[in-house]
Amino acid sequence: MSETGILKSGDKVTPEISVVIPCYGSAAVLPELIERLTRELEKRKTGYEIVLVNDCSPDGLAEIAPRIAEGNRFVRYIELMYNIGQHRAIMCGLAHSKGRFVITMDDDLQHHPEEIHKLLDRITEDPTIDAVFGAYETKKHSLSRNLGSRFVRFIDAIIFGKPKHLKMSSFRCLRRELVDALVLNRTRYPVIGPLILKNTRRIVNVSVRHEPRAAGDSNYTAIRLTRMVLDNVLNFSSLPLQMISLLGVAVAALSFLILLVFITGYIFKGRTVPGWTSLFLAVNFYAGLLLLAVGVMGEYLIRIIGESKGEPLYVVRREIGGNRE
């Protein structure tokens, strides 16, 4: 190991710690983030790298981030060809990371760089742990974002059996073996939390601070949160199909009971089946149920076609910097 703490193997330089940051709309705060993060990482006296993934940010990030990478030998800048979303951008960063421990964090200063030591200390003190998630003491998101996050956690608990005590977040530290397992997954619709749960249950929490966004608004609108829930459900579970099947059985049973009621009334009281209103409602109910089933199966089919096309998860436009002598 060199004086800077970087492990060397031939001509290759392998850092001990990698920090992956997907970037979008953070040009105003990125210099402060890198300065604080660098100062914190230097305290650990070991090799490190910071991987910035520009997900086609519409602000001046494409000008600011390369200058940071050119002026800091431990910062690597990756610019994507087109916007692919936070989770795919993280997958790109994970694939390009080299560290034994890989930290992922947001670019908006809601995750304190000064808190990464908590994640690193916890995962290094116990070799049986594969992942450490930051559990926010108090979340500083908006009410709608917090409600959406709770619903996502509810879905994760149902589908993946996530322990109730475990809190998931995008501020996490992963062991290299787990990162390699995640990168092997080639789905075009990755969601990092569920992928981690599918690969390991050796996950713990540490308490961390959470601050309001330093600039701009959250990119997680109601539509994006809904999309995330659909990705979680449709990519990793057949739960919707199972629910439709159970609903179909329930509707059939209810229809049979209603039929018995009408037959009994006709036999003992001579009443006939009511007019067209009940028939109209029943036809519309079944039609809606069929359309729902077709829509869910269509979503699965679209995703199967997308996966079978073999399209790349991401395309890199350019890459600047990285650990270098």
C-alpha beads as a LAMMPS data file, in Angstrom:
LAMMPS data file: protein, C-alpha beads

325 atoms
324 bonds

1 atom types
1 bond types

-500.0 500.0 xlo xhi
-500.0 500.0 ylo yhi
-500.0 500.0 zlo zhi

Masses

1 110.0

Atoms # bond

1 1 1 0.000 0.000 0.000
2 1 1 1.332 3.448 -0.883
3 1 1 1.560 6.417 1.476
4 1 1 -1.798 7.646 0.195
5 1 1 -3.461 4.367 1.168
6 1 1 -4.093 3.228 -2.406
7 1 1 -3.702 -0.475 -3.063
8 1 1 -1.642 -1.264 -6.153
9 1 1 -1.597 -4.362 -8.341
10 1 1 0.762 -3.987 -11.266
11 1 1 -0.219 -0.826 -13.106
12 1 1 -3.735 -0.834 -11.703
13 1 1 -4.857 1.372 -8.831
14 1 1 -7.634 0.038 -6.629
15 1 1 -9.266 2.370 -4.093
16 1 1 -10.596 1.092 -0.806
17 1 1 -13.732 3.264 -0.943
18 1 1 -15.915 4.310 -3.873
19 1 1 -18.648 6.929 -3.574
20 1 1 -21.219 6.794 -6.392
21 1 1 -23.352 9.904 -6.901
22 1 1 -26.037 10.105 -9.629
23 1 1 -26.302 13.764 -10.607
24 1 1 -29.281 15.671 -11.963
25 1 1 -30.029 19.361 -11.431
26 1 1 -27.267 19.772 -8.841
27 1 1 -24.830 22.152 -10.539
28 1 1 -25.340 24.782 -7.815
29 1 1 -24.420 22.483 -4.905
30 1 1 -21.991 19.993 -6.473
31 1 1 -18.780 21.950 -5.676
32 1 1 -19.729 22.146 -1.991
33 1 1 -20.668 18.458 -1.947
34 1 1 -17.320 17.385 -3.438
35 1 1 -15.364 19.666 -1.110
36 1 1 -17.062 18.332 2.021
37 1 1 -16.936 14.736 0.785
38 1 1 -13.242 14.946 -0.077
39 1 1 -12.448 16.448 3.317
40 1 1 -14.278 13.605 5.054
41 1 1 -12.711 10.838 2.956
42 1 1 -9.208 12.209 3.522
43 1 1 -9.680 11.640 7.255
44 1 1 -9.800 7.880 6.734
45 1 1 -6.227 7.782 5.376
46 1 1 -7.070 5.250 2.687
47 1 1 -7.544 5.217 -1.070
48 1 1 -10.868 6.432 -2.425
49 1 1 -12.679 7.577 -5.548
50 1 1 -15.768 9.677 -6.189
51 1 1 -17.821 8.629 -9.230
52 1 1 -20.166 11.309 -10.588
53 1 1 -22.767 10.098 -13.093
54 1 1 -24.407 12.937 -15.030
55 1 1 -27.865 11.732 -16.044
56 1 1 -28.213 14.412 -18.742
57 1 1 -28.803 17.186 -16.236
58 1 1 -30.437 20.234 -17.872
59 1 1 -28.429 22.784 -15.848
60 1 1 -24.708 23.581 -16.120
61 1 1 -23.562 20.287 -14.617
62 1 1 -21.907 19.193 -17.882
63 1 1 -19.525 22.166 -17.572
64 1 1 -18.972 22.216 -13.801
65 1 1 -18.476 18.490 -13.087
66 1 1 -15.721 17.911 -15.703
67 1 1 -13.726 20.817 -14.244
68 1 1 -14.040 19.238 -10.810
69 1 1 -12.803 15.901 -12.163
70 1 1 -9.887 17.522 -13.970
71 1 1 -8.852 19.343 -10.788
72 1 1 -9.266 16.405 -8.384
73 1 1 -7.360 13.216 -9.137
74 1 1 -9.820 11.120 -7.137
75 1 1 -12.990 12.275 -8.924
76 1 1 -14.286 10.456 -11.990
77 1 1 -16.932 12.049 -14.197
78 1 1 -19.242 9.912 -16.365
79 1 1 -21.679 11.610 -18.725
80 1 1 -24.568 9.585 -20.144
81 1 1 -25.951 9.907 -23.654
82 1 1 -29.569 10.292 -22.529
83 1 1 -31.615 10.523 -19.354
84 1 1 -32.170 7.065 -17.849
85 1 1 -33.312 7.778 -14.287
86 1 1 -31.660 7.572 -10.881
87 1 1 -31.531 3.798 -10.463
88 1 1 -30.005 3.068 -13.864
89 1 1 -27.514 5.891 -13.312
90 1 1 -26.546 4.262 -9.996
91 1 1 -26.093 0.938 -11.793
92 1 1 -23.730 2.702 -14.194
93 1 1 -21.766 4.117 -11.268
94 1 1 -21.627 0.733 -9.546
95 1 1 -20.329 -0.902 -12.715
96 1 1 -17.554 1.695 -12.983
97 1 1 -16.660 1.687 -9.282
98 1 1 -13.586 -0.145 -8.028
99 1 1 -13.698 0.155 -4.258
100 1 1 -13.914 -2.637 -1.733
101 1 1 -16.744 -0.662 -0.140
102 1 1 -19.158 1.336 -2.308
103 1 1 -21.281 4.166 -0.929
104 1 1 -24.238 5.588 -2.834
105 1 1 -25.650 8.986 -1.932
106 1 1 -27.768 11.791 -3.392
107 1 1 -26.340 14.933 -4.961
108 1 1 -28.520 17.506 -3.172
109 1 1 -26.745 17.653 0.231
110 1 1 -29.660 15.973 1.990
111 1 1 -27.167 13.224 2.822
112 1 1 -24.389 14.626 5.002
113 1 1 -20.917 13.732 3.686
114 1 1 -19.811 13.945 7.315
115 1 1 -22.025 10.929 8.098
116 1 1 -20.372 8.416 5.766
117 1 1 -18.016 7.342 8.541
118 1 1 -21.017 5.794 10.324
119 1 1 -21.747 3.561 7.330
120 1 1 -18.100 2.608 6.845
121 1 1 -17.410 1.945 10.518
122 1 1 -20.455 -0.335 10.800
123 1 1 -19.682 -2.441 7.726
124 1 1 -15.954 -2.775 8.500
125 1 1 -16.483 -3.840 12.105
126 1 1 -18.610 -6.859 11.097
127 1 1 -17.438 -8.948 8.089
128 1 1 -20.788 -10.771 7.945
129 1 1 -22.661 -7.599 6.936
130 1 1 -23.190 -7.012 3.201
131 1 1 -24.995 -3.658 3.312
132 1 1 -25.570 -0.751 5.688
133 1 1 -28.460 1.661 5.104
134 1 1 -28.697 5.104 6.613
135 1 1 -31.905 5.429 8.657
136 1 1 -32.972 9.052 8.836
137 1 1 -33.542 10.452 12.312
138 1 1 -36.082 12.893 10.847
139 1 1 -36.928 12.954 7.147
140 1 1 -36.952 16.419 5.577
141 1 1 -38.965 15.464 2.494
142 1 1 -42.329 16.964 1.611
143 1 1 -45.506 15.344 2.938
144 1 1 -46.366 13.838 -0.455
145 1 1 -42.854 12.409 -0.825
146 1 1 -42.961 10.898 2.664
147 1 1 -46.363 9.307 1.986
148 1 1 -45.097 7.928 -1.316
149 1 1 -42.014 6.498 0.394
150 1 1 -44.174 4.803 3.012
151 1 1 -46.245 3.161 0.307
152 1 1 -43.081 1.948 -1.453
153 1 1 -41.871 0.439 1.843
154 1 1 -45.270 -1.242 2.296
155 1 1 -45.013 -2.816 -1.166
156 1 1 -41.422 -3.934 -0.505
157 1 1 -42.513 -5.600 2.738
158 1 1 -45.262 -7.542 0.950
159 1 1 -43.315 -8.632 -2.118
160 1 1 -39.793 -9.089 -0.785
161 1 1 -40.487 -9.898 2.842
162 1 1 -38.508 -6.881 4.016
163 1 1 -38.204 -6.956 7.820
164 1 1 -40.378 -4.303 9.450
165 1 1 -37.480 -2.905 11.446
166 1 1 -35.296 -2.396 8.355
167 1 1 -35.367 1.049 6.764
168 1 1 -34.223 1.426 3.178
169 1 1 -32.692 4.597 1.758
170 1 1 -30.427 5.755 -1.069
171 1 1 -27.680 6.542 1.485
172 1 1 -26.018 3.147 1.833
173 1 1 -22.706 1.309 1.906
174 1 1 -22.322 -1.964 0.032
175 1 1 -19.621 -4.587 0.148
176 1 1 -17.814 -5.292 -3.146
177 1 1 -19.228 -8.808 -3.463
178 1 1 -22.772 -7.460 -3.284
179 1 1 -22.007 -4.730 -5.823
180 1 1 -20.674 -7.329 -8.254
181 1 1 -23.873 -9.347 -7.815
182 1 1 -26.016 -6.270 -8.519
183 1 1 -24.068 -5.405 -11.670
184 1 1 -24.651 -8.906 -13.049
185 1 1 -28.378 -8.132 -13.154
186 1 1 -29.071 -6.823 -16.671
187 1 1 -32.716 -5.804 -16.342
188 1 1 -33.642 -2.523 -18.035
189 1 1 -35.844 -1.617 -15.063
190 1 1 -33.547 -1.875 -12.040
191 1 1 -34.642 -0.730 -8.593
192 1 1 -31.659 -0.880 -6.257
193 1 1 -33.451 -1.617 -2.965
194 1 1 -35.369 -4.686 -4.187
195 1 1 -32.270 -5.964 -6.008
196 1 1 -30.307 -5.778 -2.754
197 1 1 -33.068 -7.630 -0.886
198 1 1 -33.062 -10.371 -3.527
199 1 1 -29.303 -10.884 -3.115
200 1 1 -28.816 -10.641 0.640
201 1 1 -30.584 -10.256 3.978
202 1 1 -27.403 -9.343 5.848
203 1 1 -28.445 -5.715 6.063
204 1 1 -28.389 -3.327 9.017
205 1 1 -29.269 0.306 9.722
206 1 1 -27.343 3.165 11.270
207 1 1 -28.939 6.437 12.307
208 1 1 -28.022 9.432 10.139
209 1 1 -29.130 13.032 9.750
210 1 1 -31.281 14.192 6.861
211 1 1 -31.521 17.790 5.674
212 1 1 -33.844 19.703 3.314
213 1 1 -32.651 20.065 -0.277
214 1 1 -29.996 22.749 -0.591
215 1 1 -31.330 23.813 -3.997
216 1 1 -34.131 22.978 -6.415
217 1 1 -37.070 20.612 -5.999
218 1 1 -37.233 16.859 -5.665
219 1 1 -37.314 14.926 -8.943
220 1 1 -39.600 12.325 -7.329
221 1 1 -43.025 13.561 -8.341
222 1 1 -46.201 11.561 -7.711
223 1 1 -45.900 10.131 -11.225
224 1 1 -42.318 8.988 -10.673
225 1 1 -43.148 7.428 -7.323
226 1 1 -46.050 5.589 -8.948
227 1 1 -43.700 4.402 -11.664
228 1 1 -41.273 3.142 -9.028
229 1 1 -44.017 1.166 -7.314
230 1 1 -44.983 -0.400 -10.652
231 1 1 -41.335 -1.263 -11.333
232 1 1 -41.051 -2.921 -7.925
233 1 1 -44.241 -4.916 -8.404
234 1 1 -44.061 -5.844 -12.088
235 1 1 -40.320 -6.546 -12.302
236 1 1 -39.997 -8.741 -9.253
237 1 1 -43.404 -10.277 -8.617
238 1 1 -46.437 -11.923 -10.197
239 1 1 -48.603 -10.458 -7.434
240 1 1 -50.902 -8.470 -9.810
241 1 1 -51.706 -11.599 -11.814
242 1 1 -52.363 -13.534 -8.634
243 1 1 -54.648 -10.782 -7.332
244 1 1 -56.606 -10.717 -10.592
245 1 1 -56.971 -14.500 -10.436
246 1 1 -58.293 -14.317 -6.863
247 1 1 -60.602 -11.461 -7.819
248 1 1 -61.909 -13.532 -10.718
249 1 1 -62.648 -16.434 -8.373
250 1 1 -64.372 -14.076 -5.922
251 1 1 -66.485 -12.501 -8.672
252 1 1 -67.479 -15.916 -10.005
253 1 1 -68.472 -17.046 -6.499
254 1 1 -70.467 -13.848 -5.939
255 1 1 -72.204 -14.256 -9.288
256 1 1 -73.158 -17.830 -8.388
257 1 1 -74.601 -16.680 -5.044
258 1 1 -76.620 -13.938 -6.744
259 1 1 -77.896 -16.513 -9.230
260 1 1 -79.047 -18.741 -6.343
261 1 1 -80.877 -15.779 -4.782
262 1 1 -82.737 -15.048 -8.010
263 1 1 -83.613 -18.727 -8.571
264 1 1 -84.860 -19.095 -4.974
265 1 1 -86.999 -15.968 -5.309
266 1 1 -88.470 -17.177 -8.579
267 1 1 -89.306 -20.639 -7.181
268 1 1 -90.876 -19.565 -3.872
269 1 1 -92.252 -16.106 -4.662
270 1 1 -92.683 -16.156 -8.385
271 1 1 -90.465 -13.115 -8.826
272 1 1 -88.553 -12.720 -12.045
273 1 1 -85.044 -11.310 -12.498
274 1 1 -84.993 -7.469 -12.322
275 1 1 -84.734 -5.432 -15.503
276 1 1 -81.894 -4.196 -17.595
277 1 1 -80.242 -2.053 -14.856
278 1 1 -78.756 -4.993 -12.994
279 1 1 -77.706 -6.578 -16.278
280 1 1 -76.094 -3.327 -17.412
281 1 1 -74.126 -2.965 -14.163
282 1 1 -72.975 -6.568 -14.232
283 1 1 -71.774 -6.343 -17.855
284 1 1 -69.844 -3.162 -17.128
285 1 1 -68.284 -4.651 -14.002
286 1 1 -67.031 -7.704 -15.853
287 1 1 -65.857 -5.565 -18.771
288 1 1 -63.840 -3.390 -16.395
289 1 1 -62.363 -6.481 -14.762
290 1 1 -61.331 -7.862 -18.146
291 1 1 -59.760 -4.559 -19.180
292 1 1 -57.812 -4.485 -15.916
293 1 1 -56.525 -8.008 -16.532
294 1 1 -55.554 -7.167 -20.115
295 1 1 -53.772 -3.989 -18.928
296 1 1 -51.713 -5.829 -16.320
297 1 1 -50.766 -8.576 -18.761
298 1 1 -49.895 -5.864 -21.304
299 1 1 -47.496 -4.264 -18.813
300 1 1 -45.768 -7.603 -18.301
301 1 1 -45.615 -8.156 -22.065
302 1 1 -44.119 -4.715 -22.733
303 1 1 -41.416 -5.353 -20.161
304 1 1 -40.660 -8.804 -21.565
305 1 1 -40.281 -7.315 -25.046
306 1 1 -38.057 -4.550 -23.666
307 1 1 -35.820 -7.068 -21.909
308 1 1 -35.592 -9.324 -24.972
309 1 1 -34.434 -6.496 -27.249
310 1 1 -31.028 -6.540 -25.589
311 1 1 -30.824 -2.747 -25.442
312 1 1 -28.027 -1.390 -23.215
313 1 1 -28.831 -0.300 -19.692
314 1 1 -26.973 2.946 -20.336
315 1 1 -24.653 4.540 -22.904
316 1 1 -21.664 6.629 -21.812
317 1 1 -20.980 9.767 -23.844
318 1 1 -17.653 10.565 -22.193
319 1 1 -15.605 9.793 -19.109
320 1 1 -13.113 12.099 -17.420
321 1 1 -10.700 11.589 -14.548
322 1 1 -10.353 8.861 -12.009
323 1 1 -7.511 7.690 -9.783
324 1 1 -4.254 8.385 -11.536
325 1 1 -0.648 8.934 -10.657

Bonds

1 1 1 2
2 1 2 3
3 1 3 4
4 1 4 5
5 1 5 6
6 1 6 7
7 1 7 8
8 1 8 9
9 1 9 10
10 1 10 11
11 1 11 12
12 1 12 13
13 1 13 14
14 1 14 15
15 1 15 16
16 1 16 17
17 1 17 18
18 1 18 19
19 1 19 20
20 1 20 21
21 1 21 22
22 1 22 23
23 1 23 24
24 1 24 25
25 1 25 26
26 1 26 27
27 1 27 28
28 1 28 29
29 1 29 30
30 1 30 31
31 1 31 32
32 1 32 33
33 1 33 34
34 1 34 35
35 1 35 36
36 1 36 37
37 1 37 38
38 1 38 39
39 1 39 40
40 1 40 41
41 1 41 42
42 1 42 43
43 1 43 44
44 1 44 45
45 1 45 46
46 1 46 47
47 1 47 48
48 1 48 49
49 1 49 50
50 1 50 51
51 1 51 52
52 1 52 53
53 1 53 54
54 1 54 55
55 1 55 56
56 1 56 57
57 1 57 58
58 1 58 59
59 1 59 60
60 1 60 61
61 1 61 62
62 1 62 63
63 1 63 64
64 1 64 65
65 1 65 66
66 1 66 67
67 1 67 68
68 1 68 69
69 1 69 70
70 1 70 71
71 1 71 72
72 1 72 73
73 1 73 74
74 1 74 75
75 1 75 76
76 1 76 77
77 1 77 78
78 1 78 79
79 1 79 80
80 1 80 81
81 1 81 82
82 1 82 83
83 1 83 84
84 1 84 85
85 1 85 86
86 1 86 87
87 1 87 88
88 1 88 89
89 1 89 90
90 1 90 91
91 1 91 92
92 1 92 93
93 1 93 94
94 1 94 95
95 1 95 96
96 1 96 97
97 1 97 98
98 1 98 99
99 1 99 100
100 1 100 101
101 1 101 102
102 1 102 103
103 1 103 104
104 1 104 105
105 1 105 106
106 1 106 107
107 1 107 108
108 1 108 109
109 1 109 110
110 1 110 111
111 1 111 112
112 1 112 113
113 1 113 114
114 1 114 115
115 1 115 116
116 1 116 117
117 1 117 118
118 1 118 119
119 1 119 120
120 1 120 121
121 1 121 122
122 1 122 123
123 1 123 124
124 1 124 125
125 1 125 126
126 1 126 127
127 1 127 128
128 1 128 129
129 1 129 130
130 1 130 131
131 1 131 132
132 1 132 133
133 1 133 134
134 1 134 135
135 1 135 136
136 1 136 137
137 1 137 138
138 1 138 139
139 1 139 140
140 1 140 141
141 1 141 142
142 1 142 143
143 1 143 144
144 1 144 145
145 1 145 146
146 1 146 147
147 1 147 148
148 1 148 149
149 1 149 150
150 1 150 151
151 1 151 152
152 1 152 153
153 1 153 154
154 1 154 155
155 1 155 156
156 1 156 157
157 1 157 158
158 1 158 159
159 1 159 160
160 1 160 161
161 1 161 162
162 1 162 163
163 1 163 164
164 1 164 165
165 1 165 166
166 1 166 167
167 1 167 168
168 1 168 169
169 1 169 170
170 1 170 171
171 1 171 172
172 1 172 173
173 1 173 174
174 1 174 175
175 1 175 176
176 1 176 177
177 1 177 178
178 1 178 179
179 1 179 180
180 1 180 181
181 1 181 182
182 1 182 183
183 1 183 184
184 1 184 185
185 1 185 186
186 1 186 187
187 1 187 188
188 1 188 189
189 1 189 190
190 1 190 191
191 1 191 192
192 1 192 193
193 1 193 194
194 1 194 195
195 1 195 196
196 1 196 197
197 1 197 198
198 1 198 199
199 1 199 200
200 1 200 201
201 1 201 202
202 1 202 203
203 1 203 204
204 1 204 205
205 1 205 206
206 1 206 207
207 1 207 208
208 1 208 209
209 1 209 210
210 1 210 211
211 1 211 212
212 1 212 213
213 1 213 214
214 1 214 215
215 1 215 216
216 1 216 217
217 1 217 218
218 1 218 219
219 1 219 220
220 1 220 221
221 1 221 222
222 1 222 223
223 1 223 224
224 1 224 225
225 1 225 226
226 1 226 227
227 1 227 228
228 1 228 229
229 1 229 230
230 1 230 231
231 1 231 232
232 1 232 233
233 1 233 234
234 1 234 235
235 1 235 236
236 1 236 237
237 1 237 238
238 1 238 239
239 1 239 240
240 1 240 241
241 1 241 242
242 1 242 243
243 1 243 244
244 1 244 245
245 1 245 246
246 1 246 247
247 1 247 248
248 1 248 249
249 1 249 250
250 1 250 251
251 1 251 252
252 1 252 253
253 1 253 254
254 1 254 255
255 1 255 256
256 1 256 257
257 1 257 258
258 1 258 259
259 1 259 260
260 1 260 261
261 1 261 262
262 1 262 263
263 1 263 264
264 1 264 265
265 1 265 266
266 1 266 267
267 1 267 268
268 1 268 269
269 1 269 270
270 1 270 271
271 1 271 272
272 1 272 273
273 1 273 274
274 1 274 275
275 1 275 276
276 1 276 277
277 1 277 278
278 1 278 279
279 1 279 280
280 1 280 281
281 1 281 282
282 1 282 283
283 1 283 284
284 1 284 285
285 1 285 286
286 1 286 287
287 1 287 288
288 1 288 289
289 1 289 290
290 1 290 291
291 1 291 292
292 1 292 293
293 1 293 294
294 1 294 295
295 1 295 296
296 1 296 297
297 1 297 298
298 1 298 299
299 1 299 300
300 1 300 301
301 1 301 302
302 1 302 303
303 1 303 304
304 1 304 305
305 1 305 306
306 1 306 307
307 1 307 308
308 1 308 309
309 1 309 310
310 1 310 311
311 1 311 312
312 1 312 313
313 1 313 314
314 1 314 315
315 1 315 316
316 1 316 317
317 1 317 318
318 1 318 319
319 1 319 320
320 1 320 321
321 1 321 322
322 1 322 323
323 1 323 324
324 1 324 325
